[in-house]
Amino acid sequence: MKNLPNAMRHGKIDVTTQNEIPVDFVTLTAQISAAENSIFIVKDGRVIRRDGPPSGFGKQTITWQDGKPVHEEISTTSKL
């Protein structure tokens, strides 16, 4: 419990960034839309929505360290 963010220890819903999905820290659940094409990353009790490459073509690579996502690389391609 000591490693959890302050809001989680006190059972509050906390959203700090634009792409962050609200999390109910009492039940540790979040509600996402299955209608949108996105990737959702769960890290340290937070759910972050990441959009795909802006052109619609490319790839995203998530690098993990110690069991947690730490870096994201987005590369785009153009269709000829």
A tleap script that builds the chain and sets N, CA, C and O, in Angstrom:
source leaprc.protein.ff14SB
mol = sequence {
  NMET LYS ASN LEU PRO ASN ALA MET ARG HIE
  GLY LYS ILE ASP VAL THR THR GLN ASN GLU
  ILE PRO VAL ASP PHE VAL THR LEU THR ALA
  GLN ILE SER ALA ALA GLU ASN SER ILE PHE
  ILE VAL LYS ASP GLY ARG VAL ILE ARG ARG
  ASP GLY PRO PRO SER GLY PHE GLY LYS GLN
  THR ILE THR TRP GLN ASP GLY LYS PRO VAL
  HIE GLU GLU ILE SER THR THR SER LYS CLEU
}
set mol.1.N position { 0.816 -1.193 0.000 }
set mol.1.CA position { 0.000 0.000 0.000 }
set mol.1.C position { 0.861 1.259 0.000 }
set mol.1.O position { 0.427 2.293 -0.509 }
set mol.2.N position { 2.069 1.200 0.557 }
set mol.2.CA position { 2.890 2.402 0.643 }
set mol.2.C position { 3.412 2.861 -0.723 }
set mol.2.O position { 3.768 4.030 -0.868 }
set mol.3.N position { 3.469 1.974 -1.734 }
set mol.3.CA position { 3.967 2.343 -3.055 }
set mol.3.C position { 2.887 2.937 -3.953 }
set mol.3.O position { 3.188 3.371 -5.064 }
set mol.4.N position { 1.635 2.967 -3.496 }
set mol.4.CA position { 0.542 3.483 -4.309 }
set mol.4.C position { 0.536 5.006 -4.283 }
set mol.4.O position { 0.949 5.611 -3.294 }
set mol.5.N position { 0.066 5.637 -5.375 }
set mol.5.CA position { -0.074 7.094 -5.372 }
set mol.5.C position { -0.988 7.533 -4.235 }
set mol.5.O position { -1.856 6.773 -3.802 }
set mol.6.N position { -0.795 8.758 -3.751 }
set mol.6.CA position { -1.545 9.298 -2.623 }
set mol.6.C position { -3.056 9.170 -2.823 }
set mol.6.O position { -3.772 8.798 -1.893 }
set mol.7.N position { -3.549 9.476 -4.031 }
set mol.7.CA position { -4.993 9.409 -4.290 }
set mol.7.C position { -5.508 7.988 -4.122 }
set mol.7.O position { -6.634 7.796 -3.663 }
set mol.8.N position { -4.704 6.981 -4.485 }
set mol.8.CA position { -5.140 5.598 -4.360 }
set mol.8.C position { -5.269 5.206 -2.892 }
set mol.8.O position { -6.187 4.474 -2.523 }
set mol.9.N position { -4.368 5.681 -2.067 }
set mol.9.CA position { -4.412 5.325 -0.645 }
set mol.9.C position { -5.634 5.918 0.038 }
set mol.9.O position { -6.085 5.406 1.062 }
set mol.10.N position { -6.170 6.994 -0.522 }
set mol.10.CA position { -7.309 7.652 0.095 }
set mol.10.C position { -8.610 7.412 -0.660 }
set mol.10.O position { -9.614 8.058 -0.361 }
set mol.11.N position { -8.621 6.491 -1.639 }
set mol.11.CA position { -9.842 6.097 -2.326 }
set mol.11.C position { -10.446 7.166 -3.212 }
set mol.11.O position { -11.661 7.178 -3.411 }
set mol.12.N position { -9.632 8.066 -3.751 }
set mol.12.CA position { -10.137 9.149 -4.590 }
set mol.12.C position { -9.960 8.815 -6.057 }
set mol.12.O position { -9.119 7.997 -6.428 }
set mol.13.N position { -10.767 9.463 -6.888 }
set mol.13.CA position { -10.586 9.367 -8.328 }
set mol.13.C position { -9.689 10.523 -8.724 }
set mol.13.O position { -9.957 11.668 -8.357 }
set mol.14.N position { -8.632 10.243 -9.465 }
set mol.14.CA position { -7.648 11.266 -9.788 }
set mol.14.C position { -7.325 11.204 -11.283 }
set mol.14.O position { -7.014 10.137 -11.814 }
set mol.15.N position { -7.400 12.344 -11.949 }
set mol.15.CA position { -7.022 12.440 -13.355 }
set mol.15.C position { -6.059 13.613 -13.473 }
set mol.15.O position { -6.391 14.732 -13.084 }
set mol.16.N position { -4.856 13.360 -14.012 }
set mol.16.CA position { -3.870 14.429 -14.057 }
set mol.16.C position { -3.457 14.841 -15.469 }
set mol.16.O position { -2.918 15.933 -15.648 }
set mol.17.N position { -3.693 14.005 -16.469 }
set mol.17.CA position { -3.322 14.388 -17.824 }
set mol.17.C position { -4.524 14.256 -18.749 }
set mol.17.O position { -5.504 13.583 -18.428 }
set mol.18.N position { -4.430 14.902 -19.887 }
set mol.18.CA position { -5.536 14.913 -20.843 }
set mol.18.C position { -5.897 13.506 -21.326 }
set mol.18.O position { -7.077 13.205 -21.506 }
set mol.19.N position { -4.921 12.656 -21.535 }
set mol.19.CA position { -5.176 11.308 -22.052 }
set mol.19.C position { -5.347 10.272 -20.950 }
set mol.19.O position { -5.349 9.072 -21.224 }
set mol.20.N position { -5.488 10.714 -19.722 }
set mol.20.CA position { -5.638 9.775 -18.622 }
set mol.20.C position { -7.116 9.477 -18.380 }
set mol.20.O position { -7.947 10.385 -18.355 }
set mol.21.N position { -7.427 8.214 -18.205 }
set mol.21.CA position { -8.795 7.754 -17.979 }
set mol.21.C position { -9.048 7.746 -16.467 }
set mol.21.O position { -8.195 7.285 -15.709 }
set mol.22.N position { -10.208 8.251 -16.014 }
set mol.22.CA position { -10.489 8.237 -14.573 }
set mol.22.C position { -10.494 6.817 -14.009 }
set mol.22.O position { -11.044 5.897 -14.615 }
set mol.23.N position { -9.878 6.654 -12.849 }
set mol.23.CA position { -9.799 5.363 -12.175 }
set mol.23.C position { -10.472 5.485 -10.815 }
set mol.23.O position { -10.210 6.429 -10.070 }
set mol.24.N position { -11.335 4.534 -10.493 }
set mol.24.CA position { -11.916 4.460 -9.161 }
set mol.24.C position { -10.923 3.675 -8.317 }
set mol.24.O position { -10.807 2.458 -8.457 }
set mol.25.N position { -10.211 4.370 -7.446 }
set mol.25.CA position { -9.135 3.728 -6.701 }
set mol.25.C position { -9.635 2.854 -5.556 }
set mol.25.O position { -8.847 2.133 -4.945 }
set mol.26.N position { -10.920 2.905 -5.259 }
set mol.26.CA position { -11.474 1.999 -4.255 }
set mol.26.C position { -11.601 0.606 -4.860 }
set mol.26.O position { -11.214 -0.388 -4.245 }
set mol.27.N position { -12.155 0.543 -6.083 }
set mol.27.CA position { -12.334 -0.758 -6.751 }
set mol.27.C position { -11.223 -1.071 -7.742 }
set mol.27.O position { -11.173 -2.171 -8.291 }
set mol.28.N position { -10.321 -0.098 -7.977 }
set mol.28.CA position { -9.238 -0.231 -8.962 }
set mol.28.C position { -9.767 -0.604 -10.337 }
set mol.28.O position { -9.242 -1.505 -10.991 }
set mol.29.N position { -10.815 0.097 -10.772 }
set mol.29.CA position { -11.394 -0.132 -12.089 }
set mol.29.C position { -11.457 1.173 -12.862 }
set mol.29.O position { -11.492 2.258 -12.282 }
set mol.30.N position { -11.470 1.048 -14.183 }
set mol.30.CA position { -11.617 2.194 -15.083 }
set mol.30.C position { -12.569 1.783 -16.190 }
set mol.30.O position { -12.659 0.605 -16.535 }
set mol.31.N position { -13.275 2.749 -16.744 }
set mol.31.CA position { -14.214 2.469 -17.824 }
set mol.31.C position { -13.649 3.046 -19.117 }
set mol.31.O position { -13.366 4.241 -19.198 }
set mol.32.N position { -13.485 2.189 -20.133 }
set mol.32.CA position { -12.978 2.636 -21.423 }
set mol.32.C position { -14.011 2.338 -22.492 }
set mol.32.O position { -14.886 1.490 -22.315 }
set mol.33.N position { -13.897 3.049 -23.608 }
set mol.33.CA position { -14.814 2.850 -24.721 }
set mol.33.C position { -14.229 1.825 -25.687 }
set mol.33.O position { -13.087 1.954 -26.127 }
set mol.34.N position { -15.015 0.820 -26.007 }
set mol.34.CA position { -14.587 -0.177 -26.983 }
set mol.34.C position { -14.800 0.331 -28.403 }
set mol.34.O position { -14.443 -0.351 -29.364 }
set mol.35.N position { -15.380 1.521 -28.544 }
set mol.35.CA position { -15.665 2.081 -29.859 }
set mol.35.C position { -14.488 2.865 -30.431 }
set mol.35.O position { -14.466 3.145 -31.629 }
set mol.36.N position { -13.513 3.224 -29.603 }
set mol.36.CA position { -12.402 4.024 -30.126 }
set mol.36.C position { -11.165 3.157 -30.334 }
set mol.36.O position { -10.870 2.263 -29.541 }
set mol.37.N position { -10.455 3.441 -31.409 }
set mol.37.CA position { -9.224 2.722 -31.712 }
set mol.37.C position { -8.076 3.409 -30.991 }
set mol.37.O position { -7.577 4.437 -31.449 }
set mol.38.N position { -7.667 2.858 -29.895 }
set mol.38.CA position { -6.584 3.401 -29.078 }
set mol.38.C position { -5.892 2.265 -28.356 }
set mol.38.O position { -6.362 1.127 -28.341 }
set mol.39.N position { -4.768 2.604 -27.760 }
set mol.39.CA position { -4.059 1.680 -26.886 }
set mol.39.C position { -4.182 2.241 -25.479 }
set mol.39.O position { -4.048 3.447 -25.272 }
set mol.40.N position { -4.434 1.376 -24.522 }
set mol.40.CA position { -4.544 1.813 -23.135 }
set mol.40.C position { -3.414 1.179 -22.344 }
set mol.40.O position { -3.246 -0.041 -22.353 }
set mol.41.N position { -2.640 2.011 -21.662 }
set mol.41.CA position { -1.509 1.546 -20.869 }
set mol.41.C position { -1.882 1.700 -19.403 }
set mol.41.O position { -2.309 2.771 -18.970 }
set mol.42.N position { -1.717 0.631 -18.647 }
set mol.42.CA position { -1.944 0.680 -17.207 }
set mol.42.C position { -0.579 0.661 -16.542 }
set mol.42.O position { 0.194 -0.281 -16.718 }
set mol.43.N position { -0.284 1.718 -15.766 }
set mol.43.CA position { 0.999 1.809 -15.070 }
set mol.43.C position { 0.772 2.464 -13.720 }
set mol.43.O position { 0.239 3.570 -13.638 }
set mol.44.N position { 1.173 1.786 -12.676 }
set mol.44.CA position { 1.079 2.303 -11.309 }
set mol.44.C position { -0.325 2.788 -10.962 }
set mol.44.O position { -0.485 3.835 -10.335 }
set mol.45.N position { -1.335 2.030 -11.366 }
set mol.45.CA position { -2.708 2.372 -11.012 }
set mol.45.C position { -3.334 3.446 -11.874 }
set mol.45.O position { -4.440 3.899 -11.582 }
set mol.46.N position { -2.659 3.864 -12.923 }
set mol.46.CA position { -3.189 4.886 -13.823 }
set mol.46.C position { -3.444 4.242 -15.193 }
set mol.46.O position { -2.716 3.341 -15.609 }
set mol.47.N position { -4.482 4.715 -15.882 }
set mol.47.CA position { -4.801 4.229 -17.218 }
set mol.47.C position { -4.619 5.401 -18.175 }
set mol.47.O position { -5.277 6.432 -18.039 }
set mol.48.N position { -3.725 5.234 -19.141 }
set mol.48.CA position { -3.395 6.301 -20.080 }
set mol.48.C position { -3.774 5.852 -21.480 }
set mol.48.O position { -3.379 4.773 -21.921 }
set mol.49.N position { -4.549 6.689 -22.184 }
set mol.49.CA position { -4.946 6.391 -23.563 }
set mol.49.C position { -3.889 6.956 -24.503 }
set mol.49.O position { -3.506 8.121 -24.397 }
set mol.50.N position { -3.428 6.122 -25.417 }
set mol.50.CA position { -2.457 6.556 -26.419 }
set mol.50.C position { -3.069 6.354 -27.794 }
set mol.50.O position { -3.544 5.264 -28.116 }
set mol.51.N position { -3.058 7.401 -28.602 }
set mol.51.CA position { -3.566 7.317 -29.967 }
set mol.51.C position { -2.514 6.691 -30.870 }
set mol.51.O position { -1.331 6.646 -30.533 }
set mol.52.N position { -2.960 6.216 -32.009 }
set mol.52.CA position { -2.049 5.641 -32.991 }
set mol.52.C position { -1.278 6.729 -33.725 }
set mol.52.O position { -1.430 7.914 -33.427 }
set mol.53.N position { -0.454 6.330 -34.679 }
set mol.53.CA position { 0.298 7.304 -35.462 }
set mol.53.C position { -0.646 8.293 -36.152 }
set mol.53.O position { -1.692 7.889 -36.659 }
set mol.54.N position { -0.294 9.570 -36.179 }
set mol.54.CA position { -1.179 10.593 -36.747 }
set mol.54.C position { -1.572 10.342 -38.203 }
set mol.54.O position { -2.682 10.685 -38.610 }
set mol.55.N position { -0.667 9.743 -38.996 }
set mol.55.CA position { -0.970 9.498 -40.408 }
set mol.55.C position { -1.915 8.306 -40.587 }
set mol.55.O position { -2.484 8.111 -41.661 }
set mol.56.N position { -2.072 7.519 -39.534 }
set mol.56.CA position { -2.891 6.309 -39.642 }
set mol.56.C position { -2.084 5.096 -40.065 }
set mol.56.O position { -2.603 3.980 -40.082 }
set mol.57.N position { -0.823 5.301 -40.405 }
set mol.57.CA position { 0.057 4.210 -40.818 }
set mol.57.C position { 1.338 4.288 -39.994 }
set mol.57.O position { 1.895 5.372 -39.822 }
set mol.58.N position { 1.803 3.171 -39.492 }
set mol.58.CA position { 3.053 3.164 -38.735 }
set mol.58.C position { 3.025 2.100 -37.665 }
set mol.58.O position { 2.256 1.142 -37.731 }
set mol.59.N position { 3.884 2.289 -36.672 }
set mol.59.CA position { 3.922 1.328 -35.581 }
set mol.59.C position { 4.285 2.035 -34.282 }
set mol.59.O position { 4.911 3.095 -34.280 }
set mol.60.N position { 3.874 1.420 -33.179 }
set mol.60.CA position { 4.203 1.900 -31.848 }
set mol.60.C position { 4.934 0.779 -31.130 }
set mol.60.O position { 4.524 -0.381 -31.187 }
set mol.61.N position { 6.005 1.130 -30.463 }
set mol.61.CA position { 6.771 0.156 -29.702 }
set mol.61.C position { 6.819 0.617 -28.253 }
set mol.61.O position { 7.209 1.750 -27.971 }
set mol.62.N position { 6.425 -0.251 -27.342 }
set mol.62.CA position { 6.474 0.046 -25.922 }
set mol.62.C position { 7.654 -0.721 -25.331 }
set mol.62.O position { 7.761 -1.935 -25.509 }
set mol.63.N position { 8.534 -0.018 -24.633 }
set mol.63.CA position { 9.682 -0.630 -23.981 }
set mol.63.C position { 9.356 -0.820 -22.508 }
set mol.63.O position { 8.858 0.088 -21.843 }
set mol.64.N position { 9.644 -2.004 -22.015 }
set mol.64.CA position { 9.354 -2.354 -20.622 }
set mol.64.C position { 10.647 -2.457 -19.833 }
set mol.64.O position { 11.683 -2.858 -20.363 }
set mol.65.N position { 10.574 -2.086 -18.548 }
set mol.65.CA position { 11.708 -2.223 -17.645 }
set mol.65.C position { 11.161 -2.568 -16.259 }
set mol.65.O position { 10.265 -1.887 -15.761 }
set mol.66.N position { 11.684 -3.601 -15.647 }
set mol.66.CA position { 11.224 -4.051 -14.325 }
set mol.66.C position { 9.722 -4.273 -14.282 }
set mol.66.O position { 9.076 -3.961 -13.281 }
set mol.67.N position { 9.157 -4.816 -15.370 }
set mol.67.CA position { 7.737 -5.137 -15.408 }
set mol.67.C position { 6.813 -3.952 -15.617 }
set mol.67.O position { 5.601 -4.087 -15.450 }
set mol.68.N position { 7.354 -2.784 -15.981 }
set mol.68.CA position { 6.528 -1.600 -16.202 }
set mol.68.C position { 6.859 -0.972 -17.562 }
set mol.68.O position { 8.013 -0.994 -17.990 }
set mol.69.N position { 5.849 -0.415 -18.240 }
set mol.69.CA position { 6.140 0.306 -19.489 }
set mol.69.C position { 6.873 1.600 -19.155 }
set mol.69.O position { 6.441 2.355 -18.284 }
set mol.70.N position { 7.994 1.858 -19.854 }
set mol.70.CA position { 8.793 3.045 -19.538 }
set mol.70.C position { 8.982 3.991 -20.727 }
set mol.70.O position { 9.145 5.195 -20.528 }
set mol.71.N position { 8.965 3.478 -21.942 }
set mol.71.CA position { 9.172 4.322 -23.115 }
set mol.71.C position { 8.224 3.903 -24.229 }
set mol.71.O position { 7.837 2.739 -24.341 }
set mol.72.N position { 7.866 4.869 -25.037 }
set mol.72.CA position { 7.029 4.613 -26.204 }
set mol.72.C position { 7.711 5.233 -27.418 }
set mol.72.O position { 8.155 6.381 -27.375 }
set mol.73.N position { 7.790 4.473 -28.485 }
set mol.73.CA position { 8.357 4.980 -29.738 }
set mol.73.C position { 7.286 4.852 -30.802 }
set mol.73.O position { 6.703 3.783 -30.984 }
set mol.74.N position { 7.026 5.953 -31.509 }
set mol.74.CA position { 6.049 5.945 -32.593 }
set mol.74.C position { 6.787 6.269 -33.886 }
set mol.74.O position { 7.484 7.280 -33.981 }
set mol.75.N position { 6.627 5.407 -34.872 }
set mol.75.CA position { 7.197 5.704 -36.193 }
set mol.75.C position { 6.048 5.670 -37.184 }
set mol.75.O position { 5.140 4.846 -37.077 }
set mol.76.N position { 6.100 6.570 -38.141 }
set mol.76.CA position { 5.043 6.649 -39.136 }
set mol.76.C position { 5.571 6.290 -40.511 }
set mol.76.O position { 6.761 6.423 -40.799 }
set mol.77.N position { 4.662 5.837 -41.344 }
set mol.77.CA position { 4.984 5.564 -42.732 }
set mol.77.C position { 3.947 6.266 -43.600 }
set mol.77.O position { 2.867 6.625 -43.134 }
set mol.78.N position { 4.286 6.449 -44.838 }
set mol.78.CA position { 3.353 7.064 -45.793 }
set mol.78.C position { 3.022 6.059 -46.876 }
set mol.78.O position { 3.904 5.393 -47.419 }
set mol.79.N position { 1.762 5.960 -47.175 }
set mol.79.CA position { 1.310 5.058 -48.225 }
set mol.79.C position { 1.479 5.753 -49.576 }
set mol.79.O position { 1.037 6.890 -49.744 }
set mol.80.N position { 2.104 5.094 -50.523 }
set mol.80.CA position { 2.321 5.701 -51.855 }
set mol.80.C position { 1.259 5.295 -52.827 }
set mol.80.O position { 1.289 5.713 -53.984 }
savepdb mol mol.pdb
quit
